[in-house]
């Protein structure tokens, strides 16, 4: 038989992880929606007005938003796993963050 305090603690932990998943899902949806809006606006401007500064800026910003969305998810996940004191997932997420950082640095150096 499990002690009621253990069950309550487990339930709180499960609820915290459910809230984290909801937050991450909302962030991913918002990032994709923002990048889509920027890309559609930039493409529309490009088609109707030609390759203007505004069209190019909207397209580049849309692509940056699309690429930054998963990076932001990783950083938020890392912060939350540290807050939860879930060291295994914090370490795994930190590893993913380092790989993403390395790929950005390598891309910028070329």
C-alpha positions, -999 to 999 in steps of 0.1 A, spaced: 0 0 0 13 35 -9 13 63 16 -11 91 8 17 117 10 37 98 -17 7 97 -39 0 134 -35 37 142 -43 35 120 -74 3 137 -85 19 172 -81 49 161 -101 27 147 -128 7 179 -129 39 200 -131 51 180 -161 17 182 -178 18 220 -174 53 220 -189 41 200 -219 12 224 -223 36 254 -221 60 239 -246 32 230 -270 18 265 -269 53 279 -275 59 257 -305 25 266 -319 31 303 -314 66 301 -330 52 283 -360 23 307 -363 45 338 -360 71 325 -385 43 315 -409 27 350 -408 61 366 -414 69 343 -443 35 347 -459 37 385 -456 73 385 -470 64 362 -499 33 382 -507 52 415 -507 80 399 -528 54 386 -554 35 419 -556 62 445 -550 94 427 -560 125 420 -540 122 450 -517 141 455 -484 108 450 -465 101 417 -483 136 404 -477 135 414 -440 101 397 -435 114 365 -451 146 364 -431 128 372 -399 103 344 -406 131 319 -412 149 330 -380 117 327 -360 112 292 -374 147 282 -366 147 298 -331 115 280 -320 130 246 -312 160 263 -296 137 283 -273 119 251 -264 152 234 -254 162 264 -232 128 265 -215 128 227 -210 163 230 -194 152 258 -170 121 238 -160 140 205 -155 165 224 -133 136 239 -113 121 204 -109 155 191 -98 152 164 -124 190 161 -130 189 133 -156 166 153 -180 184 185 -172 217 169 -182 202 154 -214 186 187 -223 218 206 -216 235 182 -240 210 190 -267 214 227 -260 252 224 -265 248 205 -298 224 233 -310 249 260 -298 278 242 -316 258 239 -348 249 276 -347 285 286 -341 298 264 -369 272 278 -393 281 314 -383 318 307 -388 313 297 -425 
